[in-house]
């Protein structure tokens, strides 16, 4: 959101979950607290989450949303505290395209796609998958 490019290669060595979402997407709002929780729980173990905001209006709606919208994470009101980039069709294509939102792609430490989730993920299944890759 600061205008910097975030090449996925710059995250090599980390387990990365790329989460495509939008401010208007209801299932995305369900997932966001889980995503915040995963970042908090596994960030120190070499995991990082990268949110890709796919709003057509871009920064003008995404920035206020991430600054002001609070999610209940383990009983604590929390804003999105992981890196967010503005998505484009080109970025989505690099990850196999989007059928719908949310879409999440789990990338191993050596840069290989481990799993792709289209639609609302199952929190426990994703948690187990992250743990198995750490």
N, C-alpha and C positions, 0 to 999 in steps of 0.2 A: 504493500500500500504506500510505501515511501518512494516508489518509482524504480526500485532495484529489481534486477532479474534474479531469479533463484533457480539456477540450473540444477536438475535433479542429481547430476554428477557431483555437485558441491556437498551433497548429503551422503555420499558413499561412505560406508563404514557404519552407518546408522540404519536401524530398522525404521522405515518411513511409511506412514499411512497418509496417502493423498486423498483428501475428502472433498469432493465436488458438492457444493451446496448453494443455496440462495436464500435471501432474507424472506421471501414469500413462501418458501417450501415448508409445509407443515411437518412432514416426516423428518426434514433436516433439523427442525427445532426440537424434535424428540431426541435425535442423536447427539446434538451439540453438548449437552451435559456429560454424556458418556465420553465424548471426545476430549473434553476438558479433563475429565477424570483419568483417562488413559495417559494424557500428557503429564499430569501431576504424578501418577503412580509409576510410570515407566521412564520418564524423561532422564532420570539419573542413570538409567541402565542402557543408554544408547538408542532410545526410541525417540522419534519426533513425529509430530503431526503437522501436516501442511494443508491448510484449508484453502480451497480454490473457489472464490465467490463468483458465481455465474450470472449475477444480476445484469440485465441489459443496461440499467442506469449507471452501473459502475460505482466508482468511488463515492459519488454523492449520496447513495443510499447505504453502501456497505460500511463506510467509516462511522457514521452515527450509530448504526446498528451494533457494531462490535464494541463501541465505546459505552453505549447506554443500556443495551439489553442484558439483563442478568438472568442467569440460569441457576437452578437449584442443584448444587453439586455436593452431595453428602450433607445436606442441611445448611449449606453456606451459599448465599447469593454470590455468584461469580460471573464475570464477563469472560468472553473468549480470550484466552491468554496464550494462544499458540499462533505461529506465523500464518498470516492470511495474504494470499496474492489475488489479484483480479484475474479472473479466467477469461479466455477467449476460445473461439471454436478451434483455433490452431492448437492451443494447449490441450483441449479435450481430445482432439484427434491423435495427439502424441500418446495418449493413454487409452487408445482404442475406441474413442468416440463415446458419446453419452446417449443412452436410450431414455434416461430419466434421472431425476434427482431424488435423493442423494445417490451418488455413486462413490465408492471408496476403492482404492487400489493399495494393497499392501506390498511393499517392495523390500526385499531382503537386504542385508548389509552389503551384499556384493552386487546390488543393482538389478536383481531379477524380480519379475512380478510373481509373487507367491499366491495371491488370491485377489479376486475382483468381486466386489459386492455391488449389485444394482438394486436400488431401493433401500428401504429401512433395514439396517442390519440387526442381527440378534446380538445384544450386548454381551451375553455370556460366551457365545461362540467366538465373537471377535476377540474378547479378552483371552480366551484359551489359545487362539491362533497367534496373538501377539506374544504371549508367554512362551509358546513353543518355538518362536523365532529368536527370542532374546538370548 
